């Protein structure tokens, strides 16, 4: 099942399928570690989306989280 990162419940691990948007947004998200194939765990989804990526916790605004297409692992 494919969905956007902002729709993932807390505690669920997902795999990044793709990142949508212009060069700047895609580049920024990939610099944060959100590259296709990466496993991401949602820590909090109230307000900014807080995720754990490769052992690092990062916060994303909902607009940016909507650009990240994921699937359940």
mmCIF file as Biopython writes it, N, C-alpha, C and O atoms, coordinates in Angstrom:
data_model
#
loop_
_atom_site.group_PDB
_atom_site.id
_atom_site.type_symbol
_atom_site.label_atom_id
_atom_site.label_alt_id
_atom_site.label_comp_id
_atom_site.label_asym_id
_atom_site.label_entity_id
_atom_site.label_seq_id
_atom_site.pdbx_PDB_ins_code
_atom_site.Cartn_x
_atom_site.Cartn_y
_atom_site.Cartn_z
_atom_site.occupancy
_atom_site.B_iso_or_equiv
_atom_site.auth_seq_id
_atom_site.auth_asym_id
_atom_site.pdbx_PDB_model_num
ATOM 1   N N  . UNK A ? 1  ? 0.848  -1.189 0.000  1.0 0.0 1  A 1 
ATOM 2   C CA . UNK A ? 1  ? 0.000  0.000  0.000  1.0 0.0 1  A 1 
ATOM 3   C C  . UNK A ? 1  ? 0.890  1.248  0.000  1.0 0.0 1  A 1 
ATOM 4   O O  . UNK A ? 1  ? 1.741  1.404  0.876  1.0 0.0 1  A 1 
ATOM 5   N N  . UNK A ? 2  ? 0.700  2.113  -0.957 1.0 0.0 2  A 1 
ATOM 6   C CA . UNK A ? 2  ? 1.509  3.323  -1.098 1.0 0.0 2  A 1 
ATOM 7   C C  . UNK A ? 2  ? 0.737  4.508  -0.530 1.0 0.0 2  A 1 
ATOM 8   O O  . UNK A ? 2  ? -0.453 4.670  -0.801 1.0 0.0 2  A 1 
ATOM 9   N N  . UNK A ? 3  ? 1.426  5.344  0.268  1.0 0.0 3  A 1 
ATOM 10  C CA . UNK A ? 3  ? 0.821  6.538  0.843  1.0 0.0 3  A 1 
ATOM 11  C C  . UNK A ? 3  ? 1.894  7.586  1.072  1.0 0.0 3  A 1 
ATOM 12  O O  . UNK A ? 3  ? 3.078  7.325  0.858  1.0 0.0 3  A 1 
ATOM 13  N N  . UNK A ? 4  ? 1.484  8.774  1.509  1.0 0.0 4  A 1 
ATOM 14  C CA . UNK A ? 4  ? 2.461  9.823  1.798  1.0 0.0 4  A 1 
ATOM 15  C C  . UNK A ? 4  ? 2.852  9.756  3.269  1.0 0.0 4  A 1 
ATOM 16  O O  . UNK A ? 4  ? 2.098  9.247  4.099  1.0 0.0 4  A 1 
ATOM 17  N N  . UNK A ? 5  ? 4.024  10.267 3.580  1.0 0.0 5  A 1 
ATOM 18  C CA . UNK A ? 5  ? 4.582  10.160 4.924  1.0 0.0 5  A 1 
ATOM 19  C C  . UNK A ? 5  ? 3.695  10.808 5.981  1.0 0.0 5  A 1 
ATOM 20  O O  . UNK A ? 5  ? 3.683  10.353 7.125  1.0 0.0 5  A 1 
ATOM 21  N N  . UNK A ? 6  ? 2.958  11.851 5.633  1.0 0.0 6  A 1 
ATOM 22  C CA . UNK A ? 6  ? 2.100  12.523 6.616  1.0 0.0 6  A 1 
ATOM 23  C C  . UNK A ? 6  ? 0.899  11.674 7.034  1.0 0.0 6  A 1 
ATOM 24  O O  . UNK A ? 6  ? 0.230  12.011 8.011  1.0 0.0 6  A 1 
ATOM 25  N N  . UNK A ? 7  ? 0.610  10.591 6.327  1.0 0.0 7  A 1 
ATOM 26  C CA . UNK A ? 7  ? -0.534 9.720  6.636  1.0 0.0 7  A 1 
ATOM 27  C C  . UNK A ? 7  ? -0.154 8.490  7.459  1.0 0.0 7  A 1 
ATOM 28  O O  . UNK A ? 7  ? -1.030 7.697  7.807  1.0 0.0 7  A 1 
ATOM 29  N N  . UNK A ? 8  ? 1.117  8.313  7.777  1.0 0.0 8  A 1 
ATOM 30  C CA . UNK A ? 8  ? 1.584  7.118  8.482  1.0 0.0 8  A 1 
ATOM 31  C C  . UNK A ? 8  ? 1.352  7.269  9.986  1.0 0.0 8  A 1 
ATOM 32  O O  . UNK A ? 8  ? 1.719  8.293  10.562 1.0 0.0 8  A 1 
ATOM 33  N N  . UNK A ? 9  ? 0.744  6.259  10.635 1.0 0.0 9  A 1 
ATOM 34  C CA . UNK A ? 9  ? 0.522  6.328  12.082 1.0 0.0 9  A 1 
ATOM 35  C C  . UNK A ? 9  ? 1.834  6.262  12.872 1.0 0.0 9  A 1 
ATOM 36  O O  . UNK A ? 9  ? 2.850  5.782  12.369 1.0 0.0 9  A 1 
ATOM 37  N N  . UNK A ? 10 ? 1.796  6.747  14.101 1.0 0.0 10 A 1 
ATOM 38  C CA . UNK A ? 10 ? 2.952  6.727  15.000 1.0 0.0 10 A 1 
ATOM 39  C C  . UNK A ? 10 ? 3.383  5.284  15.256 1.0 0.0 10 A 1 
ATOM 40  O O  . UNK A ? 10 ? 2.548  4.399  15.437 1.0 0.0 10 A 1 
ATOM 41  N N  . UNK A ? 11 ? 4.695  5.060  15.268 1.0 0.0 11 A 1 
ATOM 42  C CA . UNK A ? 11 ? 5.249  3.746  15.568 1.0 0.0 11 A 1 
ATOM 43  C C  . UNK A ? 11 ? 5.388  2.821  14.378 1.0 0.0 11 A 1 
ATOM 44  O O  . UNK A ? 11 ? 5.955  1.735  14.502 1.0 0.0 11 A 1 
ATOM 45  N N  . UNK A ? 12 ? 4.882  3.228  13.235 1.0 0.0 12 A 1 
ATOM 46  C CA . UNK A ? 12 ? 4.927  2.378  12.042 1.0 0.0 12 A 1 
ATOM 47  C C  . UNK A ? 12 ? 6.204  2.662  11.249 1.0 0.0 12 A 1 
ATOM 48  O O  . UNK A ? 12 ? 6.602  3.813  11.074 1.0 0.0 12 A 1 
ATOM 49  N N  . UNK A ? 13 ? 6.836  1.583  10.774 1.0 0.0 13 A 1 
ATOM 50  C CA . UNK A ? 13 ? 8.014  1.721  9.913  1.0 0.0 13 A 1 
ATOM 51  C C  . UNK A ? 13 ? 7.576  1.560  8.465  1.0 0.0 13 A 1 
ATOM 52  O O  . UNK A ? 13 ? 6.790  0.675  8.126  1.0 0.0 13 A 1 
ATOM 53  N N  . UNK A ? 14 ? 8.102  2.431  7.629  1.0 0.0 14 A 1 
ATOM 54  C CA . UNK A ? 14 ? 7.782  2.411  6.202  1.0 0.0 14 A 1 
ATOM 55  C C  . UNK A ? 14 ? 9.068  2.546  5.390  1.0 0.0 14 A 1 
ATOM 56  O O  . UNK A ? 14 ? 10.110 2.948  5.909  1.0 0.0 14 A 1 
ATOM 57  N N  . UNK A ? 15 ? 8.972  2.204  4.115  1.0 0.0 15 A 1 
ATOM 58  C CA . UNK A ? 15 ? 10.109 2.345  3.203  1.0 0.0 15 A 1 
ATOM 59  C C  . UNK A ? 15 ? 9.812  3.469  2.220  1.0 0.0 15 A 1 
ATOM 60  O O  . UNK A ? 15 ? 8.724  3.532  1.648  1.0 0.0 15 A 1 
ATOM 61  N N  . UNK A ? 16 ? 10.781 4.351  2.028  1.0 0.0 16 A 1 
ATOM 62  C CA . UNK A ? 16 ? 10.630 5.450  1.073  1.0 0.0 16 A 1 
ATOM 63  C C  . UNK A ? 16 ? 10.637 4.874  -0.345 1.0 0.0 16 A 1 
ATOM 64  O O  . UNK A ? 16 ? 11.547 4.138  -0.725 1.0 0.0 16 A 1 
ATOM 65  N N  . UNK A ? 17 ? 9.606  5.223  -1.116 1.0 0.0 17 A 1 
ATOM 66  C CA . UNK A ? 17 ? 9.496  4.786  -2.509 1.0 0.0 17 A 1 
ATOM 67  C C  . UNK A ? 17 ? 10.035 5.870  -3.436 1.0 0.0 17 A 1 
ATOM 68  O O  . UNK A ? 17 ? 10.821 5.588  -4.340 1.0 0.0 17 A 1 
ATOM 69  N N  . UNK A ? 18 ? 9.607  7.114  -3.206 1.0 0.0 18 A 1 
ATOM 70  C CA . UNK A ? 18 ? 10.078 8.228  -4.030 1.0 0.0 18 A 1 
ATOM 71  C C  . UNK A ? 18 ? 9.852  9.542  -3.303 1.0 0.0 18 A 1 
ATOM 72  O O  . UNK A ? 18 ? 9.126  9.609  -2.312 1.0 0.0 18 A 1 
ATOM 73  N N  . UNK A ? 19 ? 10.487 10.580 -3.817 1.0 0.0 19 A 1 
ATOM 74  C CA . UNK A ? 19 ? 10.336 11.926 -3.280 1.0 0.0 19 A 1 
ATOM 75  C C  . UNK A ? 19 ? 9.904  12.815 -4.437 1.0 0.0 19 A 1 
ATOM 76  O O  . UNK A ? 19 ? 10.567 12.866 -5.473 1.0 0.0 19 A 1 
ATOM 77  N N  . UNK A ? 20 ? 8.777  13.521 -4.254 1.0 0.0 20 A 1 
ATOM 78  C CA . UNK A ? 20 ? 8.214  14.363 -5.305 1.0 0.0 20 A 1 
ATOM 79  C C  . UNK A ? 20 ? 8.592  15.823 -5.093 1.0 0.0 20 A 1 
ATOM 80  O O  . UNK A ? 20 ? 8.952  16.223 -3.986 1.0 0.0 20 A 1 
ATOM 81  N N  . UNK A ? 21 ? 8.508  16.615 -6.155 1.0 0.0 21 A 1 
ATOM 82  C CA . UNK A ? 21 ? 8.734  18.049 -6.028 1.0 0.0 21 A 1 
ATOM 83  C C  . UNK A ? 21 ? 9.850  18.523 -6.929 1.0 0.0 21 A 1 
ATOM 84  O O  . UNK A ? 21 ? 10.425 17.764 -7.709 1.0 0.0 21 A 1 
ATOM 85  N N  . UNK A ? 22 ? 10.137 19.809 -6.794 1.0 0.0 22 A 1 
ATOM 86  C CA . UNK A ? 22 ? 11.206 20.419 -7.568 1.0 0.0 22 A 1 
ATOM 87  C C  . UNK A ? 22 ? 12.570 20.021 -7.042 1.0 0.0 22 A 1 
ATOM 88  O O  . UNK A ? 22 ? 12.690 19.364 -6.008 1.0 0.0 22 A 1 
ATOM 89  N N  . UNK A ? 23 ? 13.588 20.429 -7.768 1.0 0.0 23 A 1 
ATOM 90  C CA . UNK A ? 23 ? 14.959 20.059 -7.426 1.0 0.0 23 A 1 
ATOM 91  C C  . UNK A ? 23 ? 15.322 20.434 -5.992 1.0 0.0 23 A 1 
ATOM 92  O O  . UNK A ? 23 ? 15.925 19.630 -5.281 1.0 0.0 23 A 1 
ATOM 93  N N  . UNK A ? 24 ? 14.965 21.645 -5.556 1.0 0.0 24 A 1 
ATOM 94  C CA . UNK A ? 24 ? 15.340 22.108 -4.220 1.0 0.0 24 A 1 
ATOM 95  C C  . UNK A ? 24 ? 14.748 21.260 -3.111 1.0 0.0 24 A 1 
ATOM 96  O O  . UNK A ? 24 ? 15.449 20.886 -2.172 1.0 0.0 24 A 1 
ATOM 97  N N  . UNK A ? 25 ? 13.465 20.955 -3.213 1.0 0.0 25 A 1 
ATOM 98  C CA . UNK A ? 25 ? 12.796 20.157 -2.179 1.0 0.0 25 A 1 
ATOM 99  C C  . UNK A ? 25 ? 13.327 18.731 -2.183 1.0 0.0 25 A 1 
ATOM 100 O O  . UNK A ? 25 ? 13.643 18.173 -1.132 1.0 0.0 25 A 1 
ATOM 101 N N  . UNK A ? 26 ? 13.423 18.149 -3.368 1.0 0.0 26 A 1 
ATOM 102 C CA . UNK A ? 26 ? 13.921 16.770 -3.468 1.0 0.0 26 A 1 
ATOM 103 C C  . UNK A ? 26 ? 15.340 16.683 -2.920 1.0 0.0 26 A 1 
ATOM 104 O O  . UNK A ? 26 ? 15.657 15.758 -2.172 1.0 0.0 26 A 1 
ATOM 105 N N  . UNK A ? 27 ? 16.185 17.623 -3.279 1.0 0.0 27 A 1 
ATOM 106 C CA . UNK A ? 27 ? 17.567 17.632 -2.813 1.0 0.0 27 A 1 
ATOM 107 C C  . UNK A ? 27 ? 17.627 17.762 -1.292 1.0 0.0 27 A 1 
ATOM 108 O O  . UNK A ? 27 ? 18.394 17.053 -0.641 1.0 0.0 27 A 1 
ATOM 109 N N  . UNK A ? 28 ? 16.828 18.655 -0.726 1.0 0.0 28 A 1 
ATOM 110 C CA . UNK A ? 28 ? 16.826 18.861 0.729  1.0 0.0 28 A 1 
ATOM 111 C C  . UNK A ? 28 ? 16.376 17.598 1.463  1.0 0.0 28 A 1 
ATOM 112 O O  . UNK A ? 28 ? 17.004 17.195 2.442  1.0 0.0 28 A 1 
ATOM 113 N N  . UNK A ? 29 ? 15.300 16.977 1.000  1.0 0.0 29 A 1 
ATOM 114 C CA . UNK A ? 29 ? 14.808 15.763 1.653  1.0 0.0 29 A 1 
ATOM 115 C C  . UNK A ? 29 ? 15.817 14.623 1.537  1.0 0.0 29 A 1 
ATOM 116 O O  . UNK A ? 29 ? 15.989 13.846 2.476  1.0 0.0 29 A 1 
ATOM 117 N N  . UNK A ? 30 ? 16.472 14.525 0.409  1.0 0.0 30 A 1 
ATOM 118 C CA . UNK A ? 30 ? 17.476 13.471 0.243  1.0 0.0 30 A 1 
ATOM 119 C C  . UNK A ? 30 ? 18.695 13.728 1.119  1.0 0.0 30 A 1 
ATOM 120 O O  . UNK A ? 30 ? 19.306 12.782 1.616  1.0 0.0 30 A 1 
ATOM 121 N N  . UNK A ? 31 ? 19.057 14.996 1.314  1.0 0.0 31 A 1 
ATOM 122 C CA . UNK A ? 31 ? 20.156 15.318 2.227  1.0 0.0 31 A 1 
ATOM 123 C C  . UNK A ? 31 ? 19.811 14.926 3.660  1.0 0.0 31 A 1 
ATOM 124 O O  . UNK A ? 31 ? 20.698 14.617 4.456  1.0 0.0 31 A 1 
ATOM 125 N N  . UNK A ? 32 ? 18.517 14.940 3.986  1.0 0.0 32 A 1 
ATOM 126 C CA . UNK A ? 32 ? 18.069 14.540 5.322  1.0 0.0 32 A 1 
ATOM 127 C C  . UNK A ? 32 ? 18.035 13.017 5.471  1.0 0.0 32 A 1 
ATOM 128 O O  . UNK A ? 32 ? 17.757 12.507 6.556  1.0 0.0 32 A 1 
ATOM 129 N N  . UNK A ? 33 ? 18.313 12.298 4.399  1.0 0.0 33 A 1 
ATOM 130 C CA . UNK A ? 33 ? 18.338 10.840 4.459  1.0 0.0 33 A 1 
ATOM 131 C C  . UNK A ? 33 ? 17.111 10.163 3.897  1.0 0.0 33 A 1 
ATOM 132 O O  . UNK A ? 33 ? 17.013 8.936  3.936  1.0 0.0 33 A 1 
ATOM 133 N N  . UNK A ? 34 ? 16.168 10.935 3.374  1.0 0.0 34 A 1 
ATOM 134 C CA . UNK A ? 34 ? 14.935 10.365 2.839  1.0 0.0 34 A 1 
ATOM 135 C C  . UNK A ? 34 ? 15.123 9.993  1.369  1.0 0.0 34 A 1 
ATOM 136 O O  . UNK A ? 34 ? 14.573 10.635 0.473  1.0 0.0 34 A 1 
ATOM 137 N N  . UNK A ? 35 ? 15.903 8.954  1.145  1.0 0.0 35 A 1 
ATOM 138 C CA . UNK A ? 35 ? 16.183 8.472  -0.203 1.0 0.0 35 A 1 
ATOM 139 C C  . UNK A ? 35 ? 15.396 7.190  -0.460 1.0 0.0 35 A 1 
ATOM 140 O O  . UNK A ? 35 ? 15.089 6.463  0.485  1.0 0.0 35 A 1 
ATOM 141 N N  . UNK A ? 36 ? 15.064 6.899  -1.709 1.0 0.0 36 A 1 
ATOM 142 C CA . UNK A ? 36 ? 14.320 5.673  -2.012 1.0 0.0 36 A 1 
ATOM 143 C C  . UNK A ? 36 ? 15.014 4.434  -1.444 1.0 0.0 36 A 1 
ATOM 144 O O  . UNK A ? 36 ? 16.226 4.264  -1.578 1.0 0.0 36 A 1 
ATOM 145 N N  . UNK A ? 37 ? 14.216 3.574  -0.808 1.0 0.0 37 A 1 
ATOM 146 C CA . UNK A ? 37 ? 14.727 2.349  -0.195 1.0 0.0 37 A 1 
ATOM 147 C C  . UNK A ? 37 ? 15.025 2.477  1.285  1.0 0.0 37 A 1 
ATOM 148 O O  . UNK A ? 37 ? 15.203 1.464  1.961  1.0 0.0 37 A 1 
ATOM 149 N N  . UNK A ? 38 ? 15.084 3.695  1.807  1.0 0.0 38 A 1 
ATOM 150 C CA . UNK A ? 38 ? 15.390 3.921  3.219  1.0 0.0 38 A 1 
ATOM 151 C C  . UNK A ? 38 ? 14.184 3.593  4.090  1.0 0.0 38 A 1 
ATOM 152 O O  . UNK A ? 38 ? 13.049 3.923  3.745  1.0 0.0 38 A 1 
ATOM 153 N N  . UNK A ? 39 ? 14.443 2.933  5.232  1.0 0.0 39 A 1 
ATOM 154 C CA . UNK A ? 39 ? 13.391 2.632  6.198  1.0 0.0 39 A 1 
ATOM 155 C C  . UNK A ? 39 ? 13.267 3.812  7.158  1.0 0.0 39 A 1 
ATOM 156 O O  . UNK A ? 39 ? 14.265 4.313  7.675  1.0 0.0 39 A 1 
ATOM 157 N N  . UNK A ? 40 ? 12.028 4.249  7.389  1.0 0.0 40 A 1 
ATOM 158 C CA . UNK A ? 40 ? 11.726 5.408  8.230  1.0 0.0 40 A 1 
ATOM 159 C C  . UNK A ? 40 ? 10.695 4.987  9.274  1.0 0.0 40 A 1 
ATOM 160 O O  . UNK A ? 40 ? 9.737  4.284  8.954  1.0 0.0 40 A 1 
ATOM 161 N N  . UNK A ? 41 ? 10.891 5.419  10.527 1.0 0.0 41 A 1 
ATOM 162 C CA . UNK A ? 41 ? 9.905  5.166  11.582 1.0 0.0 41 A 1 
ATOM 163 C C  . UNK A ? 41 ? 9.277  6.485  12.008 1.0 0.0 41 A 1 
ATOM 164 O O  . UNK A ? 41 ? 9.989  7.442  12.314 1.0 0.0 41 A 1 
ATOM 165 N N  . UNK A ? 42 ? 7.952  6.543  12.029 1.0 0.0 42 A 1 
ATOM 166 C CA . UNK A ? 42 ? 7.250  7.752  12.455 1.0 0.0 42 A 1 
ATOM 167 C C  . UNK A ? 42 ? 7.207  7.779  13.978 1.0 0.0 42 A 1 
ATOM 168 O O  . UNK A ? 42 ? 6.700  6.850  14.606 1.0 0.0 42 A 1 
ATOM 169 N N  . UNK A ? 43 ? 7.742  8.849  14.572 1.0 0.0 43 A 1 
ATOM 170 C CA . UNK A ? 43 ? 7.792  9.017  16.022 1.0 0.0 43 A 1 
ATOM 171 C C  . UNK A ? 43 ? 6.605  9.834  16.507 1.0 0.0 43 A 1 
ATOM 172 O O  . UNK A ? 43 ? 6.044  9.547  17.565 1.0 0.0 43 A 1 
ATOM 173 N N  . UNK A ? 44 ? 6.215  10.855 15.737 1.0 0.0 44 A 1 
ATOM 174 C CA . UNK A ? 44 ? 5.088  11.716 16.102 1.0 0.0 44 A 1 
ATOM 175 C C  . UNK A ? 44 ? 4.479  12.275 14.821 1.0 0.0 44 A 1 
ATOM 176 O O  . UNK A ? 44 ? 5.200  12.657 13.899 1.0 0.0 44 A 1 
ATOM 177 N N  . UNK A ? 45 ? 3.151  12.322 14.767 1.0 0.0 45 A 1 
ATOM 178 C CA . UNK A ? 45 ? 2.521  12.911 13.581 1.0 0.0 45 A 1 
ATOM 179 C C  . UNK A ? 45 ? 1.497  13.979 13.936 1.0 0.0 45 A 1 
ATOM 180 O O  . UNK A ? 45 ? 0.609  14.281 13.140 1.0 0.0 45 A 1 
ATOM 181 N N  . UNK A ? 46 ? 1.618  14.540 15.112 1.0 0.0 46 A 1 
ATOM 182 C CA . UNK A ? 46 ? 0.782  15.670 15.524 1.0 0.0 46 A 1 
ATOM 183 C C  . UNK A ? 46 ? 1.613  16.936 15.335 1.0 0.0 46 A 1 
ATOM 184 O O  . UNK A ? 46 ? 2.680  17.072 15.934 1.0 0.0 46 A 1 
ATOM 185 N N  . UNK A ? 47 ? 1.138  17.850 14.516 1.0 0.0 47 A 1 
ATOM 186 C CA . UNK A ? 47 ? 1.946  19.031 14.193 1.0 0.0 47 A 1 
ATOM 187 C C  . UNK A ? 47 ? 2.986  18.621 13.174 1.0 0.0 47 A 1 
ATOM 188 O O  . UNK A ? 47 ? 2.654  17.957 12.192 1.0 0.0 47 A 1 
ATOM 189 N N  . UNK A ? 48 ? 4.254  19.003 13.384 1.0 0.0 48 A 1 
ATOM 190 C CA . UNK A ? 48 ? 5.278  18.552 12.443 1.0 0.0 48 A 1 
ATOM 191 C C  . UNK A ? 48 ? 5.429  17.032 12.533 1.0 0.0 48 A 1 
ATOM 192 O O  . UNK A ? 48 ? 5.232  16.446 13.597 1.0 0.0 48 A 1 
ATOM 193 N N  . UNK A ? 49 ? 5.773  16.412 11.435 1.0 0.0 49 A 1 
ATOM 194 C CA . UNK A ? 49 ? 5.982  14.966 11.399 1.0 0.0 49 A 1 
ATOM 195 C C  . UNK A ? 49 ? 7.406  14.700 11.875 1.0 0.0 49 A 1 
ATOM 196 O O  . UNK A ? 49 ? 8.366  15.192 11.282 1.0 0.0 49 A 1 
ATOM 197 N N  . UNK A ? 50 ? 7.540  13.925 12.941 1.0 0.0 50 A 1 
ATOM 198 C CA . UNK A ? 50 ? 8.859  13.591 13.474 1.0 0.0 50 A 1 
ATOM 199 C C  . UNK A ? 50 ? 9.139  12.138 13.126 1.0 0.0 50 A 1 
ATOM 200 O O  . UNK A ? 50 ? 8.359  11.241 13.447 1.0 0.0 50 A 1 
ATOM 201 N N  . UNK A ? 51 ? 10.271 11.925 12.460 1.0 0.0 51 A 1 
ATOM 202 C CA . UNK A ? 51 ? 10.629 10.587 12.009 1.0 0.0 51 A 1 
ATOM 203 C C  . UNK A ? 51 ? 12.059 10.248 12.413 1.0 0.0 51 A 1 
ATOM 204 O O  . UNK A ? 51 ? 12.891 11.128 12.632 1.0 0.0 51 A 1 
ATOM 205 N N  . UNK A ? 52 ? 12.317 8.947  12.505 1.0 0.0 52 A 1 
ATOM 206 C CA . UNK A ? 52 ? 13.672 8.462  12.759 1.0 0.0 52 A 1 
ATOM 207 C C  . UNK A ? 52 ? 14.175 7.851  11.450 1.0 0.0 52 A 1 
ATOM 208 O O  . UNK A ? 52 ? 13.585 6.914  10.912 1.0 0.0 52 A 1 
ATOM 209 N N  . UNK A ? 53 ? 15.272 8.403  10.960 1.0 0.0 53 A 1 
ATOM 210 C CA . UNK A ? 53 ? 15.861 7.970  9.693  1.0 0.0 53 A 1 
ATOM 211 C C  . UNK A ? 53 ? 17.326 7.631  9.937  1.0 0.0 53 A 1 
ATOM 212 O O  . UNK A ? 53 ? 18.103 8.501  10.330 1.0 0.0 53 A 1 
ATOM 213 N N  . UNK A ? 54 ? 17.708 6.391  9.713  1.0 0.0 54 A 1 
ATOM 214 C CA . UNK A ? 54 ? 19.112 5.971  9.874  1.0 0.0 54 A 1 
ATOM 215 C C  . UNK A ? 54 ? 19.671 6.354  11.237 1.0 0.0 54 A 1 
ATOM 216 O O  . UNK A ? 54 ? 20.825 6.768  11.349 1.0 0.0 54 A 1 
ATOM 217 N N  . UNK A ? 55 ? 18.843 6.212  12.282 1.0 0.0 55 A 1 
ATOM 218 C CA . UNK A ? 55 ? 19.277 6.497  13.643 1.0 0.0 55 A 1 
ATOM 219 C C  . UNK A ? 55 ? 19.216 7.957  14.044 1.0 0.0 55 A 1 
ATOM 220 O O  . UNK A ? 55 ? 19.574 8.297  15.171 1.0 0.0 55 A 1 
ATOM 221 N N  . UNK A ? 56 ? 18.774 8.825  13.157 1.0 0.0 56 A 1 
ATOM 222 C CA . UNK A ? 56 ? 18.684 10.259 13.433 1.0 0.0 56 A 1 
ATOM 223 C C  . UNK A ? 56 ? 17.216 10.673 13.438 1.0 0.0 56 A 1 
ATOM 224 O O  . UNK A ? 56 ? 16.448 10.258 12.570 1.0 0.0 56 A 1 
ATOM 225 N N  . UNK A ? 57 ? 16.829 11.493 14.418 1.0 0.0 57 A 1 
ATOM 226 C CA . UNK A ? 57 ? 15.459 11.986 14.501 1.0 0.0 57 A 1 
ATOM 227 C C  . UNK A ? 57 ? 15.379 13.349 13.830 1.0 0.0 57 A 1 
ATOM 228 O O  . UNK A ? 57 ? 16.151 14.254 14.146 1.0 0.0 57 A 1 
ATOM 229 N N  . UNK A ? 58 ? 14.431 13.488 12.892 1.0 0.0 58 A 1 
ATOM 230 C CA . UNK A ? 58 ? 14.250 14.760 12.192 1.0 0.0 58 A 1 
ATOM 231 C C  . UNK A ? 58 ? 12.775 15.147 12.193 1.0 0.0 58 A 1 
ATOM 232 O O  . UNK A ? 58 ? 11.899 14.290 12.308 1.0 0.0 58 A 1 
ATOM 233 N N  . UNK A ? 59 ? 12.514 16.432 12.064 1.0 0.0 59 A 1 
ATOM 234 C CA . UNK A ? 59 ? 11.143 16.944 11.991 1.0 0.0 59 A 1 
ATOM 235 C C  . UNK A ? 59 ? 10.908 17.516 10.600 1.0 0.0 59 A 1 
ATOM 236 O O  . UNK A ? 59 ? 11.762 18.199 10.034 1.0 0.0 59 A 1 
ATOM 237 N N  . UNK A ? 60 ? 9.727  17.219 10.064 1.0 0.0 60 A 1 
ATOM 238 C CA . UNK A ? 60 ? 9.335  17.727 8.749  1.0 0.0 60 A 1 
ATOM 239 C C  . UNK A ? 60 ? 7.996  18.422 8.864  1.0 0.0 60 A 1 
ATOM 240 O O  . UNK A ? 60 ? 7.113  17.948 9.578  1.0 0.0 60 A 1 
ATOM 241 N N  . UNK A ? 61 ? 7.832  19.524 8.181  1.0 0.0 61 A 1 
ATOM 242 C CA . UNK A ? 61 ? 6.516  20.132 8.079  1.0 0.0 61 A 1 
ATOM 243 C C  . UNK A ? 61 ? 5.603  19.211 7.280  1.0 0.0 61 A 1 
ATOM 244 O O  . UNK A ? 61 ? 6.074  18.379 6.504  1.0 0.0 61 A 1 
ATOM 245 N N  . UNK A ? 62 ? 4.308  19.361 7.471  1.0 0.0 62 A 1 
ATOM 246 C CA . UNK A ? 62 ? 3.354  18.492 6.770  1.0 0.0 62 A 1 
ATOM 247 C C  . UNK A ? 62 ? 3.473  18.608 5.255  1.0 0.0 62 A 1 
ATOM 248 O O  . UNK A ? 62 ? 3.337  17.615 4.541  1.0 0.0 62 A 1 
ATOM 249 N N  . UNK A ? 63 ? 3.727  19.815 4.765  1.0 0.0 63 A 1 
ATOM 250 C CA . UNK A ? 63 ? 3.870  20.003 3.323  1.0 0.0 63 A 1 
ATOM 251 C C  . UNK A ? 63 ? 5.026  19.199 2.754  1.0 0.0 63 A 1 
ATOM 252 O O  . UNK A ? 63 ? 4.899  18.593 1.690  1.0 0.0 63 A 1 
ATOM 253 N N  . UNK A ? 64 ? 6.146  19.191 3.451  1.0 0.0 64 A 1 
ATOM 254 C CA . UNK A ? 64 ? 7.302  18.410 2.995  1.0 0.0 64 A 1 
ATOM 255 C C  . UNK A ? 64 ? 7.024  16.921 3.129  1.0 0.0 64 A 1 
ATOM 256 O O  . UNK A ? 64 ? 7.406  16.136 2.260  1.0 0.0 64 A 1 
ATOM 257 N N  . UNK A ? 65 ? 6.357  16.525 4.218  1.0 0.0 65 A 1 
ATOM 258 C CA . UNK A ? 65 ? 6.049  15.106 4.426  1.0 0.0 65 A 1 
ATOM 259 C C  . UNK A ? 65 ? 5.132  14.577 3.325  1.0 0.0 65 A 1 
ATOM 260 O O  . UNK A ? 65 ? 5.198  13.398 2.975  1.0 0.0 65 A 1 
ATOM 261 N N  . UNK A ? 66 ? 4.281  15.440 2.779  1.0 0.0 66 A 1 
ATOM 262 C CA . UNK A ? 66 ? 3.393  15.025 1.677  1.0 0.0 66 A 1 
ATOM 263 C C  . UNK A ? 66 ? 4.157  14.733 0.387  1.0 0.0 66 A 1 
ATOM 264 O O  . UNK A ? 66 ? 3.620  14.099 -0.521 1.0 0.0 66 A 1 
ATOM 265 N N  . UNK A ? 67 ? 5.380  15.183 0.302  1.0 0.0 67 A 1 
ATOM 266 C CA . UNK A ? 67 ? 6.196  14.949 -0.894 1.0 0.0 67 A 1 
ATOM 267 C C  . UNK A ? 67 ? 6.898  13.591 -0.861 1.0 0.0 67 A 1 
ATOM 268 O O  . UNK A ? 67 ? 7.449  13.148 -1.868 1.0 0.0 67 A 1 
ATOM 269 N N  . UNK A ? 68 ? 6.875  12.931 0.305  1.0 0.0 68 A 1 
ATOM 270 C CA . UNK A ? 68 ? 7.578  11.656 0.468  1.0 0.0 68 A 1 
ATOM 271 C C  . UNK A ? 68 ? 6.577  10.511 0.318  1.0 0.0 68 A 1 
ATOM 272 O O  . UNK A ? 68 ? 5.674  10.355 1.141  1.0 0.0 68 A 1 
ATOM 273 N N  . UNK A ? 69 ? 6.743  9.718  -0.732 1.0 0.0 69 A 1 
ATOM 274 C CA . UNK A ? 69 ? 5.873  8.578  -1.001 1.0 0.0 69 A 1 
ATOM 275 C C  . UNK A ? 69 ? 6.507  7.345  -0.357 1.0 0.0 69 A 1 
ATOM 276 O O  . UNK A ? 69 ? 7.680  7.048  -0.584 1.0 0.0 69 A 1 
ATOM 277 N N  . UNK A ? 70 ? 5.714  6.630  0.452  1.0 0.0 70 A 1 
ATOM 278 C CA . UNK A ? 70 ? 6.229  5.482  1.197  1.0 0.0 70 A 1 
ATOM 279 C C  . UNK A ? 70 ? 5.309  4.275  1.022  1.0 0.0 70 A 1 
ATOM 280 O O  . UNK A ? 70 ? 4.181  4.391  0.545  1.0 0.0 70 A 1 
ATOM 281 N N  . UNK A ? 71 ? 5.828  3.111  1.424  1.0 0.0 71 A 1 
ATOM 282 C CA . UNK A ? 71 ? 5.013  1.901  1.483  1.0 0.0 71 A 1 
ATOM 283 C C  . UNK A ? 71 ? 5.333  1.175  2.778  1.0 0.0 71 A 1 
ATOM 284 O O  . UNK A ? 71 ? 6.449  1.263  3.291  1.0 0.0 71 A 1 
ATOM 285 N N  . UNK A ? 72 ? 4.349  0.459  3.303  1.0 0.0 72 A 1 
ATOM 286 C CA . UNK A ? 72 ? 4.568  -0.290 4.542  1.0 0.0 72 A 1 
ATOM 287 C C  . UNK A ? 72 ? 5.573  -1.406 4.300  1.0 0.0 72 A 1 
ATOM 288 O O  . UNK A ? 72 ? 5.604  -2.018 3.232  1.0 0.0 72 A 1 
ATOM 289 N N  . UNK A ? 73 ? 6.396  -1.657 5.320  1.0 0.0 73 A 1 
ATOM 290 C CA . UNK A ? 73 ? 7.412  -2.716 5.190  1.0 0.0 73 A 1 
ATOM 291 C C  . UNK A ? 73 ? 6.844  -4.045 5.605  1.0 0.0 73 A 1 
ATOM 292 O O  . UNK A ? 73 ? 7.546  -5.056 5.564  1.0 0.0 73 A 1 
#
